[in-house]
Structures are given as C-alpha cells and as structure tokens.
Amino acid sequence: MKITENKNIINFTNQKSSNFFYNINNPKKVHNLLSYLCSFPGKIIFSLTEEDSLKKILSFLERNKIYPQYIKRTVDINKKFDYFYMIKDLKNGFLDKKNNFLFISTKDLLTVLIGNKCISNIKKNINITTKNNFSQLVLNHPVMHIEHGIGRYEGLTTIKTASIQSEYLIISYAEGDKLYVPISSLHLISPYSGTSIENVPLHKLGGDDWSKEKDKISKIVYDHAAQLLHIYSKRASKKGFAFKTDQKKYEIFCNDCAFETTSDQNEVMKFVLRDMSKSIPMDRLICGDVGFGKTEIAMRAAFLAVSNNKQVAILVPTTLLARQHFENFKMRFSNWPISINILSRFQTQKEQDLIFKNTKNGKINIIIGTHKLLFKKIEWQSLGLLIIDEEHRFGVIHKEIIKKMYSDIDILTLTATPIPRTLNMAMTGIKDLSIISKPPAQRLAIKTFIQEYNPLLIRKTILREISRGGQIYYIYNKVQNIVNIAERLSILIPEATIKIGHGKMKNIDLKKVMSEFYNNKFNVLICTTIIESGVDVPRANTIIIENSDHFGLSQLHQLRGRIGRSNHQGYALFLVNNFDKITSDAKKRLEAISSVDNFGGGFCLSNQDLEIRGVGEILGKEQSGHIKNIGFSLYMELLKNAIDLLKNRKVSANKKLLTQSLEIELHVSSLLPDNYIVDINTRLFFYKKISDAKNEKQIEGIKYELINQFGKLPNYSKNLILIAKIRLIAHKIGIKCIKSNKNIGFIEFNRNNSVNIKYLLKIFKEEPNVWKMESSTKIKFVLNLKEDYLRLKWIIKLLRNLYKNNF
C-alpha cells in the first residue's frame, strides 16, 4: 500500500518497524512512551481500524491529552496540528525518517492498553488482580509451580520437535536444573509474591522438600477455610430483620442529594437494598476511593433502617471524622424528623449519660461514634444497622467485639483500602464485596511526586498553593518534634500562616484548630496522621509528607485522599531523607503509590500491599504470617479450592488440596506465533487468560478478542484454542490423561469421574475396530485423521458426548 504526500512516496511495507511499544508492561514505561509522543518533533499518525478498538484507543489518547485529527490521506495533514489518525489496517508501526512521520498501528496501542488494565475490570472479575498479573513476569524473578515449587522465570522459548512447534516457559531450579513448561500448562504456575524476591530459596527438581511443604500448607489452608466458613455460616444461620422499602419516601430522600450519583454508586446501592431486604443479616464491604461517594450510600442505608423503626450505629476511627460525619448527616437528614447524635471524647460525662438514656428509649435514631460505641455498655431499643467507616483503622480486638455484639444485625463496611484479611474474605466469596471504581464528574487525578527532602522544593510547593488561594497539609508524625518543624517552616516561608494539630492536644484546642483550618483562617496545617480518615477540607489541595518511607501503603493512599476533593488540581509531595538508605519494602510502597492514581487505586493498592507484606495468616492477630513462603497467588488458589470443597461437602480425609494435573499430549503445534503477537508479555497475558478460562464461552470470547486486536488466527493458534476447550471438558469428566497422534490415542480416567457410560458402551458396540479397553480406567482408540485441526475437533466432539447428560 502506498500513500502520496507532496510527491514523496511512503512505503508501508519497506520501512523498519518501530520498537517503541515493545515491553510496555508497567505504568512508568507507559509514562515514558507518552512523554516521547508529546516531545516527538515531527507528525504522528495513528493508523486505526474501524472496529471496537477505535473508540477505546481514541478515548485512551484523549485521557492523556493527545487529540488526533482525522485525515483520509497523508496529503491532508495540517501543519498546525501534531497528531492525526487514519482508518487504515497497518500491521506494525514505523518511523519514516525522511518525512519525520511516526506511524503507530492499532496493535501497538492495544499492547499498551492490555498491559495496563487495572481497576475497571474488577467489577467483572474480582480475581483479575491476582490472575492477570502473570503478564508482568520479570526475568529472574521467582515463580511458583504447583508440582515443583519455587523456581526463577527465565523467559519463553519456542521448541520444534519433528514437525511439532510449541512455546515453553523456562523455569530454573536449585543446582542449575531447568524445567520447560508448555504454555498449555500455565494453570500450574503462579507469580511468587513473597517479601524476599531476591533471596528466596529455590526448590530442587525431583526433591521431596516441596512435596512435604505443600501437604503441610494444604492442611493449614483447609483448617483456615473451615474456620472462616464456620464464622460466616453461623452468621448466615441467624435470623435478621428484613427491611421493607417505602419507595416514595426513599426516592424523595434520594432526590435531596446535592450531587448526581454515578452509575457505580447506583449499582452498589441496588446490592445494599437487596441485602437489607433479606432476613439473613447483611455483611457487605464497599470499596471506593476517597471522595467516590461511599458516605451517600451509607446515608441511604441509614434512611432505610430508620424508616423501618430501627436504630443505626456508625462506627468511625477518629473524633475528627465523627464530627464531620455528624455535621454531614445532620445536613442530609435536615428535612426529616430523625434524631442524630455523636459520641466521642469531646462529650462530657453528663452529655454521654444523656445519649445512653436516649439510645435506650429510642429517642436517638442514628448515633455516630468512635470506639466508645464498642466499649461503653450501650443499650439499644432496636438496633438494625451498623456502618463501619475505614475498617482498617480498627484492631482485631475491636473486630472481635463487633462479632459478639452485632452478629445478628446488618453490617455495612466502608473502606478505600480494604485490609488484606478482609480482601481475602471478599475474594474467596465469603464476604460480599462491591466496588465503586468511577470518580464523580469533574474530579481531577492527584499529581504525585516522590522527592528527597529539599527546603527550596517545599517553599516552592507551598507558595504555589497559597498563590491560588488554597491550603496545605504538612504531615509530620512525631509529636515531640512537631513544634520545631513549625518553627523551621515559619522561617522558610514567612508568607504562610501556620498552625499545629495532633492527637495529644486538648480536645477543645484541637477542635478549634480544625475548625479554623476548615474555615480558611490559616493556610498551612502541620499535623500528624489525625487527618488520615475522612476529614474533608475543600480548599486543601496540596499535601506534603515528611519521611513518607515510614508510612504504610494504605496510610499514604488515605492521606493523599485528603486533597483534591473539589474540581481543583491536587498535588501530593512524598519526601524521603535519602533514597539510598530506605528499605526495599519502602521503595516498593512508594513505587506502588506513585504508579496508581487516586481514582479507584485503593483496591489495586490493597492487592499490592498484600504482595509487599506477604500473604499472612487469614485468621489470627498478625497479617503477615508463616504462609508467605508460598506466595499470595497460590495461597488464594488453595484457599478457594478448600472453601469450594467444604461448601460442596467434599471433605478430604488427608486434606490435600493440590489435585492431580491433567496431562494432554496431542502432538500438534499450538501457540501464538511471535510474528502474530510480537511482545512476549502480551503473549503471556493471553496464554494465561486462555489457561484461566472457566468455560468454553470465555475461550470463545478470548478468541474473538485476539482476532479483533491482531487479525485472523494462525492455524497454530486455532489449535491452542481447541486444546484449551479439550482441557476444560476433560477436567469436568474427570480425565487423568489424553494422548493422541495421527493414528491412535488413549484416554485414562480418574477413579472418580463423570463418564456417560451409556454413550461409551454404545460406541464400543457400534465401532469395535476403533475402540479397545486397555484397563478398568483406560481406553484406546484408532483413527486415521492426518489433519491436526480435524483430529482436535473429533476429540472435542467425543468428549462432549462422554460428558453429555451426566447432570
């Protein structure tokens, strides 16, 4: 294909392919790529196809401030603009040095989009965060093989034996041994995500250390699953209150909301209403980033409870957040005859006694409080709903009290970064989970910077915020030295008005400082993490955190969430004293917080937090425990298997969860050729996606996704799709092994299977020359199909008939 541009000939087929898009597998590389596109001195032409990907790509470019103009031909290029797009099917991008044109293909851009999916997919598949990070494998980093233990990933290789071509993942083990894993067996591998990636001990191939270890771990996981199911089945067996909705009153309350709710909020509220209408007590976790509208959902749930003559308790971690919720709830419920009160250390004993009295006689409908709600002997007239805000701030003791005191009422938990234990429960289907992933309209992502401590940088950052009429949080978390910090900043920035706030101040003094800051009486608040949870100051749009490497990941995310609450650009500056002296875990935390923006990032960060800190014990007082040596992905898989077994009452006597793998050997070439998908990580992404598919419909969806993004499937890739379907059906039947070449084949069944015996007897009778019984669990078949694709189709048809009508 040739295009004429001012008498210059551009040949699409003869130019050297660009490598700008290879190995685009992390946010930093994407950022570098976008920076390159913005600084490219010539014209950039995006060659796109007229399919679903067109809208997706244009949307991605616009989000990154790139607005290409549509042209039919290169002669239509307008010198005033830098970016253009054409509807042309270009196989690979290239750089035309003569005309200084950079051509970028649909495939190039989709590589970027695929490699950087995150929170938007979570609603469809909660496990995507643990499953699809397989495409992020790093050379020489450890991986976990279910049958052989921990080794190190050494890349992909294509091996050709006779006429059979396949792709293998290479894993090195102790003593220099290497394992070549066919891509059809990727379901046996998971990324290792323990805390010591560099020094993790490798297992020995063929040794019995891993065998003993996995048996021990299986037993532990099985016991944990049993405990979890006991806790939650006990709750499910209790009789709760089935709330009824007065639709007219409820809609009037909803219409009083000052802002338009997002589609995510509406969807989550549907689940909350459904849960509350059941007689089984609700236990739902709502994960949504700071400012995404979790409080509005809590208010609507509270309104429903009060409308049913039930009382509501709202548990919050700090007195500041309690005060803010109290003010917000009073304003939101101002048109309704509903009594709301607050219980915290700001109340006198006399005020608290009156609250207890009015709670007991039902005069208080909604009470908002700190942990005093747990430790005071409060008598309720008719408590129906407990709302827990920012659950990660409550300790194990608090949660044990909640379990005992509130086991038979509805519980709604709100969090921006769910703690690992709760995330585990939600992911394994024990606790109900809802995600709010979309920000309200006009919200801007906070710009995050990580820098070494520099007084001039601090001065510049604070003056920039003051110049636009804004306010600044300056976080310093050591009370004993906070006055010195204030003096130092006063000298550095005499233009600023500075005050201090921390938890050891007298109640009346702290209340006064926070009130003055909220009312814009001064512009720099130097404080500890007391502002971490829920404090909303709309004019505060810059936050500076000293010694940010000493903070936890969820803390950093929560603190960053205190700014950017309006439609003004927010800035977060995370300072460290010396990059060379911070720990590797601190580096990972800072990399994680900088790679995930504040829009829906809490869920991603919680998963990264799991991997940084180790898996931990799902029950018990410590979140980092002895199971970390197997990695998060495998632990979650084992736990899910154990829960499924227990739910289906399939109790294993020896408590082994690692089932025998299915062996498939069909002597056909099956892979995604490197000239079809050039990028290794993108190939791995699709291999793992195919491997993780739960049914044939999902595999068909992946097939059409490949066709849409990379074009017509090569024959080897068609084989790959068929073998994936064969594996799924064989697993359902209970097949141990399938082997076949062009002439003969064998199928061996497990002792426990779901074979359609009637069909098996029928084919033995009708085709005696084809079938032979080798043993009580093994059959042989003879066929003469030279074409691989037809042979695979024949095997699929056979397996479907063997499985048909069993259930």
Secondary structure, DSSP 8 states (H G I E B T S, - for coil): -EEEETTEEEETTTS-B--TTTT--SHHHHHHHHHHHHH-SSEEEEEE-SSHHHHHHHHHHHHTT---EE-SSGGG--TT-SEEEEE---SS-EEETTTTEEEEEHHHHHHHHHHT--GGGTTT-TTHHHHGGGGG--TT-EEEETTTEEEEEEEEEEEEETTEEEEEEEEE-GGG-EEEEEGGGGGGEEE---S-TTT-----TT-SHHHHHHHHHHHHHHHHHHHHHHHHHHHHTS--------HHHHHHHHHT-SS---HHHHHHHHHHHHHHHSSS--EEEEEE-TTSSHHHHHHHHHHHHHHTT-EEEEE-S-HHHHHHHHHHHHHHTTTS---EEEESTTS-HHHHHHHHHHHHTT--SEEEESTHHHHS----SSEEEEEEESGGGS-HHHHHHHHHHSTTSEEEEEESS--HHHHHHHHTTSSEEEEE----TT----EEEEEE--HHHHHHHHHHHHHTT-EEEEE---GGGHHHHHHHHHHH-TTS-EEEE-TTS-HHHHHHHHHHHHTTS-SEEEE-GGGSSS---TTEEEEEETTGGGS-HHHHHHHHTTS--SSS--EEEEEES-GGGS-HHHHHHHHHHHHS-SSSHHHHHHHHHHHHH----SSSS-SS-GGGGG-HHHHHHHHHHHHHHHHTT---SS--------EEE----B---TTTS--HHHHHHHHHHHHH--SHHHHHHHHHHHHHHH-S--HHHHHHHHHHHHHHHHHHHTEEEEEE-SSEEEEEE-SS----HHHHHHHHHH-TTTEEEEETTEEEEE----SHHHHHHHHHHHHHHHHTT--
